[in-house]
Amino acid sequence: MNNNDATLISNPYPNYQRWRDEQPIWWSDGELKGWILSRYDDVRTILKDSKTFSSQSMGEGETQAMRLPLLTDDPPRHTQLRAVVNKAFTSRTLKKMEVEVAELTAELLDEMRGKTSVDISAEFTSPLPVSVIARMMGIPPERKDDFKRWSDALTGTSEATDLAERMPHIMEMAGYFQSLIPQRRENRGEDLISKVVCAQVDDQTLADQDIVGFCMLLLIAGNETTTNLLSNLLNHLADQPHTWSELRDNPDKIEAAIEETLRFDAPVHWVNRKATRDVEFHGQTVKAGEAVYAFMGSANRDPRHYEDADQFSLNRGRGDHHTFGHGIHFCIGAPLARLEARYAMEELLKRYRSISHTHDANNERTHSTMLRGFHHLWLDLEPA
């Protein structure tokens, strides 16, 4: 299996069902090279046991410029670094961000006023999260096109999936953040970059390469998940006019729609770990040092755990999906993603009576089996 497998990118769910039923653990000889696990209980076991399943494999095979702190760290270093960003993502900080999220949402939708057919990904679901995280990091939002280009290069979600093609963009991003470090040391602000630059671990400030890695992580985490969450939700609702109407009549169900999208068509589909000891799944021994891939996108559709797992339901009433991870690596930006998605949906539902797919549009999925969303998603909009 490869990270740019066309079948899994277009619609992975039939494959996931077959894996769960016929081969709940199997070895991939493709680009991923590791054990694939797809059932709910197995995925949860991997995510919650950081001692047996190390996160350091997330950074293997990558250059130092691509190494992202936290994602590729285990305790105790993970615990120390997590404390740095915990201070930046407090409930007080998010409360202060609500006004800015609301303003940015309104600004972007005002720019769409009068249009009846739009590429909602290019005009709204992508620029909104990028603009929000840019403000939080204290970097100019007018460079949002660069931020998106850099983010796609680092995650491998653009058409340029070959590392050699992506590397110039990644190095450009690293160089940009490197240039900000002395500025923030001399003129500390309340932005995220200043907090990382001035943070201390074991009474020492972070090395420049760790600061750059943190900045790259924050930029990616701040836009990829929310962009994909919103585009996946709108893609589904464009085929479900009754659900759109139900949400317009019952805006209190917006959070349920967001949570169900996180389960039903997740923005992140897998993470990888490395076994630190021999461990067995379904009679198969995973040896110490071997890679395992936990497919959250499949676990979220496992009928062993969810009733009518392949149905989108606003009344599911449970939020125990794996999209934001589980255990010590639970996504620190999850509250921000939910906040942005809620404001976005509230405004869209107020402004548009209905949405539908544009006929014969050139829609484009992200070029990755790991991150699922849209680079381009054309919708017809009926103003309210």
RALINGI-V59447 format. One record per residue. N is the residue number from 1. RES is the residue in one small letter. SS is DSSP state (A for helix, B for strand, O for the rest). Layout:
n=N res=RES ss=SS
n=N res=RES ss=SS
This chain:
n=1 res=m ss=O
n=2 res=n ss=O
n=3 res=n ss=O
n=4 res=n ss=O
n=5 res=d ss=O
n=6 res=a ss=A
n=7 res=t ss=A
n=8 res=l ss=A
n=9 res=i ss=A
n=10 res=s ss=A
n=11 res=n ss=A
n=12 res=p ss=O
n=13 res=y ss=A
n=14 res=p ss=A
n=15 res=n ss=A
n=16 res=y ss=A
n=17 res=q ss=A
n=18 res=r ss=A
n=19 res=w ss=A
n=20 res=r ss=A
n=21 res=d ss=A
n=22 res=e ss=A
n=23 res=q ss=O
n=24 res=p ss=O
n=25 res=i ss=B
n=26 res=w ss=B
n=27 res=w ss=B
n=28 res=s ss=B
n=29 res=d ss=O
n=30 res=g ss=O
n=31 res=e ss=O
n=32 res=l ss=O
n=33 res=k ss=O
n=34 res=g ss=B
n=35 res=w ss=B
n=36 res=i ss=B
n=37 res=l ss=B
n=38 res=s ss=O
n=39 res=r ss=O
n=40 res=y ss=A
n=41 res=d ss=A
n=42 res=d ss=A
n=43 res=v ss=A
n=44 res=r ss=A
n=45 res=t ss=A
n=46 res=i ss=A
n=47 res=l ss=A
n=48 res=k ss=A
n=49 res=d ss=O
n=50 res=s ss=O
n=51 res=k ss=O
n=52 res=t ss=O
n=53 res=f ss=B
n=54 res=s ss=B
n=55 res=s ss=A
n=56 res=q ss=A
n=57 res=s ss=A
n=58 res=m ss=A
n=59 res=g ss=A
n=60 res=e ss=O
n=61 res=g ss=O
n=62 res=e ss=O
n=63 res=t ss=O
n=64 res=q ss=A
n=65 res=a ss=A
n=66 res=m ss=A
n=67 res=r ss=O
n=68 res=l ss=O
n=69 res=p ss=O
n=70 res=l ss=O
n=71 res=l ss=O
n=72 res=t ss=O
n=73 res=d ss=O
n=74 res=d ss=O
n=75 res=p ss=O
n=76 res=p ss=O
n=77 res=r ss=A
n=78 res=h ss=A
n=79 res=t ss=A
n=80 res=q ss=A
n=81 res=l ss=A
n=82 res=r ss=A
n=83 res=a ss=A
n=84 res=v ss=A
n=85 res=v ss=A
n=86 res=n ss=A
n=87 res=k ss=O
n=88 res=a ss=O
n=89 res=f ss=O
n=90 res=t ss=O
n=91 res=s ss=A
n=92 res=r ss=A
n=93 res=t ss=A
n=94 res=l ss=A
n=95 res=k ss=A
n=96 res=k ss=A
n=97 res=m ss=A
n=98 res=e ss=A
n=99 res=v ss=A
n=100 res=e ss=A
n=101 res=v ss=A
n=102 res=a ss=A
n=103 res=e ss=A
n=104 res=l ss=A
n=105 res=t ss=A
n=106 res=a ss=A
n=107 res=e ss=A
n=108 res=l ss=A
n=109 res=l ss=A
n=110 res=d ss=A
n=111 res=e ss=A
n=112 res=m ss=O
n=113 res=r ss=O
n=114 res=g ss=O
n=115 res=k ss=O
n=116 res=t ss=O
n=117 res=s ss=B
n=118 res=v ss=B
n=119 res=d ss=B
n=120 res=i ss=A
n=121 res=s ss=A
n=122 res=a ss=A
n=123 res=e ss=A
n=124 res=f ss=A
n=125 res=t ss=A
n=126 res=s ss=A
n=127 res=p ss=A
n=128 res=l ss=A
n=129 res=p ss=A
n=130 res=v ss=A
n=131 res=s ss=A
n=132 res=v ss=A
n=133 res=i ss=A
n=134 res=a ss=A
n=135 res=r ss=A
n=136 res=m ss=A
n=137 res=m ss=A
n=138 res=g ss=O
n=139 res=i ss=O
n=140 res=p ss=O
n=141 res=p ss=A
n=142 res=e ss=A
n=143 res=r ss=A
n=144 res=k ss=A
n=145 res=d ss=A
n=146 res=d ss=A
n=147 res=f ss=A
n=148 res=k ss=A
n=149 res=r ss=A
n=150 res=w ss=A
n=151 res=s ss=A
n=152 res=d ss=A
n=153 res=a ss=A
n=154 res=l ss=A
n=155 res=t ss=A
n=156 res=g ss=O
n=157 res=t ss=O
n=158 res=s ss=O
n=159 res=e ss=O
n=160 res=a ss=O
n=161 res=t ss=O
n=162 res=d ss=O
n=163 res=l ss=A
n=164 res=a ss=A
n=165 res=e ss=A
n=166 res=r ss=A
n=167 res=m ss=A
n=168 res=p ss=A
n=169 res=h ss=A
n=170 res=i ss=A
n=171 res=m ss=A
n=172 res=e ss=A
n=173 res=m ss=A
n=174 res=a ss=A
n=175 res=g ss=A
n=176 res=y ss=A
n=177 res=f ss=A
n=178 res=q ss=A
n=179 res=s ss=A
n=180 res=l ss=A
n=181 res=i ss=A
n=182 res=p ss=A
n=183 res=q ss=A
n=184 res=r ss=A
n=185 res=r ss=A
n=186 res=e ss=A
n=187 res=n ss=O
n=188 res=r ss=O
n=189 res=g ss=O
n=190 res=e ss=O
n=191 res=d ss=O
n=192 res=l ss=A
n=193 res=i ss=A
n=194 res=s ss=A
n=195 res=k ss=A
n=196 res=v ss=A
n=197 res=v ss=A
n=198 res=c ss=A
n=199 res=a ss=O
n=200 res=q ss=B
n=201 res=v ss=B
n=202 res=d ss=O
n=203 res=d ss=O
n=204 res=q ss=B
n=205 res=t ss=B
n=206 res=l ss=O
n=207 res=a ss=O
n=208 res=d ss=A
n=209 res=q ss=A
n=210 res=d ss=A
n=211 res=i ss=A
n=212 res=v ss=A
n=213 res=g ss=A
n=214 res=f ss=A
n=215 res=c ss=A
n=216 res=m ss=A
n=217 res=l ss=A
n=218 res=l ss=A
n=219 res=l ss=A
n=220 res=i ss=A
n=221 res=a ss=A
n=222 res=g ss=A
n=223 res=n ss=A
n=224 res=e ss=A
n=225 res=t ss=A
n=226 res=t ss=A
n=227 res=t ss=A
n=228 res=n ss=A
n=229 res=l ss=A
n=230 res=l ss=A
n=231 res=s ss=A
n=232 res=n ss=A
n=233 res=l ss=A
n=234 res=l ss=A
n=235 res=n ss=A
n=236 res=h ss=A
n=237 res=l ss=A
n=238 res=a ss=O
n=239 res=d ss=O
n=240 res=q ss=O
n=241 res=p ss=A
n=242 res=h ss=A
n=243 res=t ss=A
n=244 res=w ss=A
n=245 res=s ss=A
n=246 res=e ss=A
n=247 res=l ss=A
n=248 res=r ss=A
n=249 res=d ss=A
n=250 res=n ss=O
n=251 res=p ss=A
n=252 res=d ss=A
n=253 res=k ss=A
n=254 res=i ss=A
n=255 res=e ss=A
n=256 res=a ss=A
n=257 res=a ss=A
n=258 res=i ss=A
n=259 res=e ss=A
n=260 res=e ss=A
n=261 res=t ss=A
n=262 res=l ss=A
n=263 res=r ss=A
n=264 res=f ss=A
n=265 res=d ss=O
n=266 res=a ss=O
n=267 res=p ss=O
n=268 res=v ss=B
n=269 res=h ss=O
n=270 res=w ss=B
n=271 res=v ss=B
n=272 res=n ss=B
n=273 res=r ss=B
n=274 res=k ss=B
n=275 res=a ss=B
n=276 res=t ss=O
n=277 res=r ss=O
n=278 res=d ss=O
n=279 res=v ss=B
n=280 res=e ss=B
n=281 res=f ss=B
n=282 res=h ss=O
n=283 res=g ss=O
n=284 res=q ss=B
n=285 res=t ss=B
n=286 res=v ss=B
n=287 res=k ss=O
n=288 res=a ss=O
n=289 res=g ss=O
n=290 res=e ss=O
n=291 res=a ss=B
n=292 res=v ss=B
n=293 res=y ss=B
n=294 res=a ss=B
n=295 res=f ss=B
n=296 res=m ss=A
n=297 res=g ss=A
n=298 res=s ss=A
n=299 res=a ss=A
n=300 res=n ss=O
n=301 res=r ss=O
n=302 res=d ss=O
n=303 res=p ss=O
n=304 res=r ss=O
n=305 res=h ss=O
n=306 res=y ss=O
n=307 res=e ss=O
n=308 res=d ss=O
n=309 res=a ss=O
n=310 res=d ss=O
n=311 res=q ss=O
n=312 res=f ss=O
n=313 res=s ss=O
n=314 res=l ss=O
n=315 res=n ss=O
n=316 res=r ss=O
n=317 res=g ss=O
n=318 res=r ss=O
n=319 res=g ss=O
n=320 res=d ss=O
n=321 res=h ss=O
n=322 res=h ss=O
n=323 res=t ss=O
n=324 res=f ss=O
n=325 res=g ss=O
n=326 res=h ss=O
n=327 res=g ss=A
n=328 res=i ss=A
n=329 res=h ss=A
n=330 res=f ss=O
n=331 res=c ss=O
n=332 res=i ss=O
n=333 res=g ss=O
n=334 res=a ss=A
n=335 res=p ss=A
n=336 res=l ss=A
n=337 res=a ss=A
n=338 res=r ss=A
n=339 res=l ss=A
n=340 res=e ss=A
n=341 res=a ss=A
n=342 res=r ss=A
n=343 res=y ss=A
n=344 res=a ss=A
n=345 res=m ss=A
n=346 res=e ss=A
n=347 res=e ss=A
n=348 res=l ss=A
n=349 res=l ss=A
n=350 res=k ss=A
n=351 res=r ss=A
n=352 res=y ss=B
n=353 res=r ss=B
n=354 res=s ss=B
n=355 res=i ss=B
n=356 res=s ss=B
n=357 res=h ss=B
n=358 res=t ss=O
n=359 res=h ss=O
n=360 res=d ss=O
n=361 res=a ss=O
n=362 res=n ss=O
n=363 res=n ss=O
n=364 res=e ss=B
n=365 res=r ss=B
n=366 res=t ss=O
n=367 res=h ss=O
n=368 res=s ss=O
n=369 res=t ss=O
n=370 res=m ss=O
n=371 res=l ss=B
n=372 res=r ss=O
n=373 res=g ss=O
n=374 res=f ss=B
n=375 res=h ss=B
n=376 res=h ss=B
n=377 res=l ss=O
n=378 res=w ss=B
n=379 res=l ss=B
n=380 res=d ss=B
n=381 res=l ss=B
n=382 res=e ss=B
n=383 res=p ss=B
n=384 res=a ss=O
